[in-house]
C-alpha cells in the first residue's frame, strides 16, 4: 500500500492560498491598468499574506503540537485585527500629495478591502469573499464609467503667479475666472521666489471640463502672468 502524504487539510490550504492569490491579482490588475502605484503584484501579495496569517489561527492545532491546547488558544479575530492595522501603514504609503492635490485614496481603499477578502479566504468563507471581490471590481471599473457620465462639478487647484510689481487685483481675478465659466471655491495669496513673485492659490469649479482648455489658452496669452498651474482634483 502506498502512503498518502497529502491530507485533506493540505489540499484545503493550497486551494485557499491559490484563491487568495487569484482574487488579489484580479483587483490589482485593474489598478495596474490605470497606472496606480500599487497594482498587480502588491494586491496579490496583500491578499495572499492575509490568507496566510489567518491560516495560522485556523490550523493552530497543526503547529501547537508541544503546548497543551487548554493552556494556549490563538484568537482568529485578534489576528484579523492585527492584519487590518498593519494594512493601514501600507495604504498610507500609496497616498501622496501632488501639488495641492491628494491622490491614491482609491488605491489605499482597494488595498484595505483586498486584505479583508484575503482574511475571508483564509478562514474558508468563500461566498462573501467572492461576492466582495466582484463588488470591488465593479466599484473600481464600472463605477468609474458611471461617475464619468453623471452630471457633476469639475474641481481643480489653480495657481496664478505675477511679478510683484505688476499684480492683478482680486476683483480682476474673479472676473477672469468667471468669464471662462468657473467660480471660486476659495482664494489665498502669498509671495514666492524670495518675494519676487506674487501668487494666487485657489480652488475653481465648473460644470464644463472644456472650460479648462479655454482658460489655459487665455492665460498663455497674458504677458502679465508669469506662471500658472491648473491641477484637476482626482482620486
Backbone bond lengths (Angstrom), bond angles and torsions (degrees), N, CA, C in turn:
res aa  C-N    CA-C-N  psi(-1)  N-CA   C-N-CA  omega(-1)  CA-C   N-CA-C  phi
1 X - - - 1.454 - - 1.529 109.90 -
2 X 1.318 114.98 139.47 1.462 120.06 178.13 1.522 109.26 -92.82
3 X 1.310 114.23 137.33 1.462 119.29 -178.20 1.527 109.98 -82.70
4 X 1.338 115.58 135.69 1.463 120.83 179.74 1.527 108.56 -88.11
5 X 1.373 115.63 108.66 1.456 120.01 -176.68 1.530 112.05 -84.27
6 X 1.324 117.12 -17.52 1.463 120.53 -178.93 1.520 109.06 -100.80
7 X 1.316 116.26 115.62 1.455 121.23 -178.56 1.527 110.75 -89.40
8 X 1.319 114.35 170.99 1.468 119.64 177.17 1.521 111.16 -61.33
9 X 1.331 117.03 -40.88 1.467 120.58 179.89 1.530 111.08 -63.38
10 X 1.336 116.25 -36.67 1.467 119.44 177.75 1.518 111.07 -61.85
11 X 1.324 116.60 -43.13 1.462 120.57 179.32 1.528 111.26 -64.26
12 X 1.328 116.09 -40.43 1.467 120.29 178.63 1.526 110.36 -61.88
13 X 1.333 116.49 -42.86 1.464 120.51 179.78 1.524 111.24 -62.73
14 X 1.325 116.51 -43.96 1.467 120.77 179.62 1.520 110.82 -62.28
15 X 1.327 116.70 -44.87 1.471 120.79 -179.34 1.526 110.66 -62.47
16 X 1.315 116.79 -43.29 1.469 120.27 -178.58 1.528 111.66 -65.41
17 X 1.318 117.07 -40.78 1.463 119.94 179.65 1.527 111.54 -67.85
18 X 1.325 116.60 -41.40 1.465 120.01 178.02 1.526 111.06 -66.04
19 X 1.326 116.12 -37.95 1.467 120.00 178.09 1.527 110.50 -64.86
20 X 1.339 116.78 -42.69 1.463 120.56 178.33 1.522 110.81 -62.99
21 X 1.319 116.75 -41.55 1.463 121.10 179.11 1.524 111.07 -62.89
22 X 1.332 116.63 -42.86 1.463 120.85 -178.60 1.523 111.65 -67.33
23 X 1.324 117.14 -44.65 1.463 120.82 -178.73 1.526 110.62 -66.25
24 X 1.328 116.87 -45.23 1.460 119.82 177.71 1.513 111.78 -61.37
25 X 1.348 116.71 -38.25 1.456 120.86 178.25 1.513 113.02 -64.41
26 X 1.335 116.88 -38.83 1.468 120.27 179.91 1.524 111.34 -65.05
27 X 1.319 116.59 -43.58 1.466 119.83 178.99 1.527 110.29 -67.08
28 X 1.330 116.43 -42.59 1.460 120.31 179.88 1.512 112.94 -66.08
29 X 1.333 116.99 -31.47 1.468 120.35 179.23 1.522 110.85 -62.29
30 X 1.331 116.73 -38.95 1.463 119.97 178.44 1.518 110.65 -63.41
31 X 1.333 117.11 -39.77 1.458 120.94 178.65 1.531 111.17 -67.72
32 X 1.335 117.03 -39.14 1.463 120.73 179.34 1.517 111.79 -65.17
33 X 1.337 116.08 -38.63 1.458 120.19 -179.48 1.524 111.79 -63.90
34 X 1.332 116.90 -23.72 1.466 120.92 179.04 1.526 111.76 -103.34
35 X 1.338 116.24 17.00 1.458 120.69 171.68 1.510 115.56 68.73
36 X 1.333 117.89 29.24 1.451 120.30 -179.11 1.536 110.48 -83.83
37 X 1.346 117.47 150.48 1.472 120.25 -175.20 1.522 113.67 -64.23
38 X 1.321 118.23 -33.94 1.467 121.84 176.77 1.519 107.71 -104.53
39 X 1.321 116.51 106.95 1.460 119.41 -172.66 1.511 114.17 -122.90
40 X 1.328 116.29 -128.86 1.467 124.18 -169.98 1.526 111.98 -57.88
41 X 1.325 117.46 -55.47 1.463 120.28 -175.88 1.527 112.31 -69.80
42 X 1.325 116.53 -39.38 1.468 119.72 -178.70 1.518 111.47 -61.52
43 X 1.340 117.18 -50.08 1.462 120.43 -179.10 1.523 111.58 -66.25
44 X 1.330 117.53 -35.33 1.470 120.33 177.42 1.524 110.62 -62.00
45 X 1.333 116.35 -45.31 1.461 120.54 -179.34 1.527 112.01 -68.34
46 X 1.326 116.86 -37.66 1.468 120.43 179.22 1.524 110.82 -61.94
47 X 1.317 115.99 -47.67 1.468 120.16 -178.87 1.524 110.63 -66.79
48 X 1.328 116.71 -41.36 1.467 121.05 179.53 1.527 110.89 -64.76
49 X 1.336 117.12 -43.77 1.462 120.52 179.90 1.522 111.75 -63.20
50 X 1.322 116.63 -40.81 1.465 120.37 179.14 1.523 110.72 -62.65
51 X 1.345 115.82 -42.63 1.468 119.90 178.88 1.526 110.80 -65.10
52 X 1.327 117.21 -42.36 1.465 121.01 179.17 1.522 111.51 -59.34
53 X 1.321 116.52 -46.61 1.458 120.27 -177.66 1.528 111.69 -66.18
54 X 1.327 116.93 -35.02 1.464 118.60 178.01 1.528 111.15 -72.02
55 X 1.342 116.95 -31.43 1.469 119.76 176.52 1.526 111.26 -64.46
56 X 1.347 116.36 -27.64 1.466 120.47 176.99 1.520 110.76 -59.08
57 X 1.324 116.87 -39.63 1.464 120.23 -178.63 1.529 112.08 -86.53
58 X 1.331 116.25 -35.23 1.471 119.15 -179.61 1.533 110.70 -64.59
59 X 1.337 115.77 -39.15 1.464 120.52 -178.22 1.527 111.08 -110.81
60 X 1.322 115.69 42.73 1.460 119.63 -178.39 1.524 112.27 -66.26
61 X 1.338 117.80 -22.41 1.466 120.25 178.57 1.526 111.69 -66.20
62 X 1.337 116.51 -22.73 1.464 120.28 -177.44 1.526 112.53 -76.88
63 X 1.331 116.93 -26.85 1.454 118.40 -176.32 1.526 113.50 -115.18
64 X 1.346 117.97 -11.71 1.468 120.99 174.57 1.525 108.80 -92.46
65 X 1.317 115.83 58.84 1.469 119.69 -174.59 1.525 113.26 -83.59
66 X 1.318 117.20 -24.64 1.463 120.39 -176.42 1.524 113.00 -104.31
67 X 1.334 116.62 6.42 1.465 120.73 -178.66 1.526 108.71 -119.16
68 X 1.319 118.88 130.49 1.467 120.33 176.89 1.529 110.90 -58.27
69 X 1.328 117.71 129.64 1.456 121.88 -175.98 1.517 112.33 -63.69
70 X 1.334 116.42 -27.00 1.457 118.33 179.20 1.527 111.76 -74.20
71 X 1.339 116.40 -14.24 1.463 120.49 -177.43 1.525 111.84 -87.68
72 X 1.349 116.14 -46.43 1.464 121.56 -176.27 1.530 109.22 -129.49
73 X 1.296 116.06 134.15 1.466 121.39 176.41 1.531 108.52 -142.79
74 X 1.330 117.26 116.47 1.470 121.11 -179.63 1.527 110.28 -70.63
75 X 1.320 116.06 139.92 1.457 122.02 -178.51 1.533 109.57 -98.21
76 X 1.341 119.78 112.68 1.470 121.98 -178.72 1.523 113.27 -59.41
77 X 1.334 117.07 -33.18 1.469 118.84 -178.56 1.524 111.52 -67.88
78 X 1.330 116.82 -33.09 1.458 120.11 177.91 1.524 110.52 -71.54
79 X 1.322 116.57 -35.12 1.459 119.96 175.68 1.526 110.03 -63.69
80 X 1.342 116.87 -44.07 1.475 120.45 178.58 1.521 110.81 -61.61
81 X 1.325 116.50 -40.15 1.462 120.91 178.45 1.524 110.60 -62.79
82 X 1.323 116.64 -41.53 1.457 120.39 178.75 1.518 112.55 -65.46
83 X 1.330 116.63 -38.02 1.472 121.04 178.58 1.521 110.26 -62.68
84 X 1.322 116.50 -48.19 1.462 120.46 -177.54 1.524 111.71 -65.46
85 X 1.331 116.64 -32.96 1.460 119.48 176.37 1.525 111.08 -66.39
86 X 1.336 115.71 -43.59 1.458 119.79 178.67 1.518 113.06 -65.42
87 X 1.322 117.07 -35.60 1.459 121.06 179.50 1.531 110.36 -65.09
88 X 1.331 117.03 -27.67 1.459 120.13 178.34 1.521 112.32 -58.15
89 X 1.349 116.62 -37.36 1.457 120.01 178.56 1.527 111.05 -69.34
90 X 1.322 117.29 -39.34 1.459 120.86 178.39 1.524 110.55 -66.59
91 X 1.335 116.11 -41.51 1.462 119.59 178.80 1.514 112.17 -63.28
92 X 1.333 116.08 -37.93 1.472 119.65 178.82 1.519 111.48 -64.12
93 X 1.333 116.34 -26.94 1.453 120.04 -178.57 1.516 114.54 -70.96
94 X 1.342 117.75 -21.45 1.468 119.94 -179.34 1.520 111.83 -96.11
95 X 1.335 117.35 -2.79 1.463 121.22 176.19 1.525 107.69 -91.81
96 X 1.302 116.65 123.08 1.453 119.21 -178.65 1.519 110.49 -140.02
97 X 1.324 114.87 158.29 1.454 121.65 -178.86 1.517 109.09 -100.45
98 X 1.320 115.48 124.79 1.453 122.35 179.32 1.526 107.92 -115.98
99 X 1.336 115.05 96.36 1.458 118.39 -172.81 1.518 109.06 69.42
100 X 1.335 115.88 -122.45 1.459 120.64 176.91 1.526 111.89 -95.95
101 X 1.326 115.82 1.91 1.457 120.65 -173.89 1.524 110.72 -103.45
102 X 1.323 117.13 141.73 1.459 123.01 176.13 1.526 108.36 -105.48
103 X 1.333 115.95 124.77 1.458 121.40 -177.59 1.527 110.20 -122.88
104 X 1.328 115.78 162.09 1.456 121.35 175.60 1.513 115.21 97.23
105 X 1.332 117.89 2.15 1.459 120.12 -177.55 1.528 111.74 -65.24
106 X 1.333 116.39 -40.98 1.464 119.68 179.75 1.523 111.02 -66.52
107 X 1.335 116.92 -40.57 1.458 120.40 177.99 1.526 111.04 -63.99
108 X 1.342 116.99 -40.28 1.467 120.39 177.06 1.524 110.81 -61.90
109 X 1.331 116.47 -40.49 1.464 120.29 178.25 1.526 110.99 -66.35
110 X 1.335 116.96 -36.92 1.468 120.19 179.59 1.527 110.89 -67.80
111 X 1.335 117.98 -36.04 1.463 120.99 175.47 1.527 110.50 -64.75
112 X 1.324 115.66 -40.69 1.470 120.54 -179.57 1.528 111.19 -62.73
113 X 1.342 116.73 -47.46 1.461 119.00 -177.55 1.524 111.12 -73.52
114 X 1.349 117.90 -28.20 1.462 120.33 175.06 1.515 110.63 -63.92
115 X 1.331 116.06 -38.87 1.457 120.12 176.50 1.527 111.16 -64.21
116 X 1.326 116.28 -41.18 1.476 120.16 178.26 1.531 110.95 -62.60
117 X 1.339 116.37 -40.07 1.471 120.10 178.26 1.525 109.92 -65.78
118 X 1.334 116.66 -39.03 1.459 119.98 177.25 1.515 112.25 -61.23
119 X 1.328 117.45 -37.31 1.470 121.53 176.44 1.529 110.39 -62.56
120 X 1.332 116.03 -44.02 1.467 120.16 179.95 1.526 111.72 -63.28
121 X 1.344 115.90 -41.45 1.469 119.38 178.17 1.521 110.15 -65.99
122 X 1.330 116.76 -39.74 1.450 120.63 -178.98 1.518 113.68 -60.42
123 X 1.329 117.25 -32.74 1.465 119.80 179.27 1.529 111.59 -95.04
124 X 1.345 116.30 2.53 1.464 120.02 176.75 1.509 115.38 81.35
125 X 1.324 117.15 20.58 1.469 122.00 179.81 1.535 107.46 -92.43
126 X 1.322 116.07 74.15 1.458 122.02 -167.96 1.525 114.71 -69.61
127 X 1.330 117.74 -39.62 1.465 120.04 -175.83 1.528 112.30 -58.86
128 X 1.333 119.40 -54.92 1.469 118.21 178.13 1.528 112.61 -66.33
129 X 1.335 117.43 -28.21 1.462 120.10 178.77 1.527 110.94 -66.43
130 X 1.324 116.00 -47.89 1.470 120.26 -179.73 1.525 110.26 -67.70
131 X 1.327 116.35 -43.58 1.459 119.98 178.37 1.532 110.46 -62.06
132 X 1.331 116.79 -41.79 1.455 120.70 178.19 1.519 111.76 -62.89
133 X 1.336 117.09 -39.03 1.464 120.91 178.64 1.532 111.24 -65.19
134 X 1.336 116.00 -43.21 1.468 120.09 179.25 1.527 110.65 -63.15
135 X 1.321 116.59 -45.24 1.462 120.26 -179.88 1.530 111.53 -66.31
136 X 1.328 116.44 -35.82 1.470 119.97 178.01 1.522 110.95 -63.86
137 X 1.341 116.36 -45.51 1.466 120.35 178.17 1.525 111.08 -64.04
138 X 1.328 116.12 -34.92 1.469 119.78 178.20 1.528 110.82 -65.69
139 X 1.334 116.18 -41.94 1.462 119.58 179.12 1.522 111.12 -64.98
140 X 1.341 116.85 -43.62 1.465 120.93 -176.61 1.526 112.82 -71.29
141 X 1.330 117.11 -36.88 1.462 120.25 -174.44 1.529 112.49 -100.60
142 X 1.343 116.33 -59.47 1.464 119.65 -173.85 1.521 112.10 -71.10
143 X 1.323 116.95 -39.78 1.464 119.10 -178.84 1.521 111.74 -64.73
144 X 1.340 116.94 -25.98 1.455 120.11 176.40 1.537 110.08 -63.09
145 X 1.343 115.81 -41.75 1.468 119.87 179.28 1.525 110.92 -67.06
146 X 1.337 116.01 -41.61 1.468 119.94 178.93 1.524 110.34 -64.38
147 X 1.330 116.14 -42.10 1.459 121.14 -178.76 1.522 111.27 -61.90
148 X 1.340 115.97 -38.36 1.463 120.01 -179.39 1.521 112.90 -68.81
149 X 1.334 116.97 -25.69 1.465 120.87 -178.23 1.531 112.74 -90.53
150 X 1.319 116.57 -16.11 1.461 119.60 -179.52 1.529 110.61 -73.16
151 X 1.328 117.24 140.17 1.472 119.08 174.59 1.530 109.31 -68.47
152 X 1.306 115.15 120.60 1.457 119.19 -177.07 1.516 109.80 -150.57
153 X 1.309 115.22 162.87 1.451 120.38 178.28 1.521 110.34 -82.85
154 X 1.315 115.31 140.11 1.455 122.80 178.39 1.530 108.35 -95.48
155 X 1.332 116.67 123.48 1.464 121.58 -179.22 1.525 110.08 -110.81
156 X 1.323 115.85 145.11 1.459 121.09 176.78 1.529 109.30 -150.71
157 X 1.329 115.15 149.01 1.459 121.07 172.51 1.527 107.73 -89.45
158 X 1.324 116.08 131.89 1.460 121.17 -173.96 1.527 109.45 -126.56
159 X 1.334 115.56 125.84 1.465 121.99 177.05 1.523 108.07 -117.14
160 X 1.322 116.55 128.88 1.464 122.99 -176.46 1.526 107.97 -127.74
161 X 1.342 117.50 121.05 1.468 121.69 -175.45 1.526 111.44 -115.54
162 X 1.327 115.13 139.85 1.463 122.37 178.57 1.523 109.49 -131.36
163 X 1.323 115.67 159.01 1.450 120.21 168.66 1.530 108.30 -63.30
164 X 1.313 116.91 139.95 1.470 120.82 -174.52 1.532 112.12 -58.18
165 X 1.319 117.26 -29.05 1.459 120.90 -177.76 1.526 112.99 -91.34
166 X 1.338 116.20 -0.27 1.465 119.50 -178.11 1.526 109.87 -142.11
167 X 1.334 115.55 65.88 1.466 121.85 -173.75 1.523 111.21 -97.00
168 X 1.314 117.07 135.41 1.464 122.46 173.30 1.530 107.94 -75.40
169 X 1.316 118.59 132.17 1.464 120.20 -178.41 1.529 110.90 -73.93
170 X 1.333 115.06 165.53 1.468 120.10 -174.51 1.515 112.35 -62.39
171 X 1.309 117.45 -37.43 1.465 120.08 179.48 1.526 110.85 -61.83
172 X 1.341 116.72 -40.23 1.460 120.57 178.77 1.533 110.79 -67.51
173 X 1.345 116.14 -35.63 1.464 120.21 178.02 1.521 110.31 -65.00
174 X 1.331 117.21 -43.56 1.467 121.41 177.26 1.534 110.85 -59.07
175 X 1.311 116.79 -43.11 1.460 120.88 179.89 1.529 111.17 -66.39
176 X 1.342 115.79 -41.06 1.461 120.51 179.57 1.524 111.49 -61.87
177 X 1.335 116.03 -45.65 1.465 120.78 -179.98 1.529 110.78 -67.08
178 X 1.336 116.07 -44.53 1.460 120.20 -179.44 1.514 113.16 -65.30
179 X 1.321 117.30 -32.70 1.464 122.12 -179.63 1.526 111.78 -62.73
180 X 1.325 116.89 -27.39 1.463 121.29 -178.45 1.527 112.69 -102.81
181 X 1.319 116.40 19.45 1.463 120.02 172.76 1.506 115.68 86.13
182 X 1.327 117.68 13.76 1.456 121.04 179.48 1.525 110.50 -108.10
183 X 1.322 114.75 156.68 1.458 121.22 169.39 1.523 107.96 -125.99
184 X 1.315 116.98 154.88 1.459 121.30 -177.00 1.527 111.10 -91.41
185 X 1.320 116.20 128.69 1.460 120.39 174.22 1.524 109.85 -86.75
186 X 1.322 117.15 -34.75 1.464 122.20 174.44 1.520 108.69 -161.33
187 X 1.330 116.31 163.49 1.467 121.42 -177.79 1.523 109.35 -149.49
188 X 1.324 115.93 131.36 1.461 121.76 174.88 1.527 108.20 -138.02
189 X 1.321 115.91 166.65 1.460 119.59 -178.18 1.514 110.10 -142.34
190 X 1.337 115.20 157.26 1.461 120.21 179.15 1.527 109.67 -163.43
191 X 1.345 116.12 163.91 1.455 122.81 173.28 1.521 108.79 -96.31
192 X 1.325 117.51 142.39 1.457 122.06 179.37 1.519 109.78 -137.25
193 X 1.343 114.99 177.54 1.471 120.95 -178.79 1.531 111.66 53.29
194 X 1.332 115.91 44.80 1.451 120.26 178.65 1.515 113.74 67.20
195 X 1.320 116.71 27.20 1.458 121.20 178.21 1.517 113.81 90.74
196 X 1.344 117.66 3.67 1.466 120.23 -178.92 1.528 112.32 -80.43
197 X 1.327 116.64 -32.04 1.464 120.81 -178.12 1.518 110.74 -113.66
198 X 1.321 115.11 148.88 1.474 122.49 174.14 1.521 107.11 -112.85
199 X 1.335 116.54 126.57 1.464 121.57 -175.34 1.520 111.66 -115.75
200 X 1.333 115.17 136.48 1.458 121.82 165.44 1.532 106.51 -101.07
201 X 1.329 116.38 130.09 1.464 121.55 174.82 1.516 107.50 -118.45
202 X 1.314 115.29 128.96 1.468 118.67 -173.69 1.523 110.97 -149.80
203 X 1.314 115.37 160.38 1.460 122.14 169.46 1.517 107.23 -109.34
204 X 1.321 116.65 122.60 1.462 121.37 -177.87 1.525 109.69 -112.41
205 X 1.316 116.11 153.22 1.465 119.88 179.98 1.516 110.22 -139.84
206 X 1.331 115.03 150.78 1.455 121.64 178.87 1.522 108.44 -158.39
207 X 1.304 116.90 158.55 1.459 120.87 176.12 1.527 111.77 -92.95
208 X 1.317 117.10 -0.88 1.461 122.27 -178.99 1.528 109.09 -124.78
209 X 1.340 117.76 109.91 1.449 121.27 -179.31 1.526 112.37 -66.30
210 X 1.327 116.84 -22.76 1.458 119.78 179.19 1.526 112.15 -68.63
211 X 1.337 116.53 -14.77 1.463 119.84 178.98 1.522 111.49 -65.46
212 X 1.340 117.39 -23.37 1.461 120.89 179.85 1.523 110.59 -63.45
213 X 1.317 116.43 -43.72 1.464 120.46 -179.13 1.524 111.15 -63.09
214 X 1.336 115.94 -41.83 1.467 119.71 179.93 1.526 111.06 -65.81
215 X 1.330 117.17 -41.54 1.457 121.03 179.00 1.527 110.57 -65.01
216 X 1.339 116.41 -43.73 1.460 120.76 179.94 1.529 111.17 -61.96
217 X 1.313 116.44 -42.77 1.467 120.58 179.53 1.528 111.08 -62.92
218 X 1.329 117.05 -40.11 1.464 120.99 179.84 1.533 111.13 -67.01
219 X 1.334 116.81 -41.80 1.462 120.76 -178.96 1.525 111.70 -66.72
220 X 1.330 116.96 -33.79 1.464 120.02 178.11 1.518 112.03 -64.10
221 X 1.315 116.38 -25.23 1.455 120.46 -179.31 1.519 114.91 -89.48
222 X 1.321 117.54 -4.57 1.467 121.44 -179.91 1.526 110.31 -92.32
223 X 1.317 117.56 114.37 1.465 120.79 179.02 1.518 111.79 -68.16
224 X 1.316 116.74 -24.45 1.457 121.19 -179.80 1.533 111.30 -65.74
225 X 1.327 116.29 -29.08 1.465 121.84 -178.59 1.530 109.62 -82.17
226 X 1.329 116.80 119.81 1.460 121.79 178.98 1.533 111.92 -83.27
227 X 1.321 115.91 -43.83 1.467 121.63 179.39 1.522 108.70 -148.16
228 X 1.330 115.62 153.08 1.467 119.91 171.37 1.520 109.17 -151.39
229 X 1.320 114.61 156.54 1.464 121.04 178.59 1.507 109.27 -145.71
230 X 1.336 117.13 132.83 1.465 122.42 175.14 1.519 107.10 -123.66
231 X 1.329 116.38 111.70 1.451 121.88 -176.39 1.529 110.72 -115.14
232 X 1.342 117.67 112.53 1.470 119.91 179.36 1.523 111.78 -61.63
233 X 1.303 116.61 144.89 1.460 122.33 175.60 1.518 107.60 -84.57
234 X 1.335 117.11 120.60 1.456 120.70 -178.37 1.512 110.85 -135.55
235 X 1.382 116.80 -173.89 1.463 121.84 -178.87 1.528 112.42 -97.25
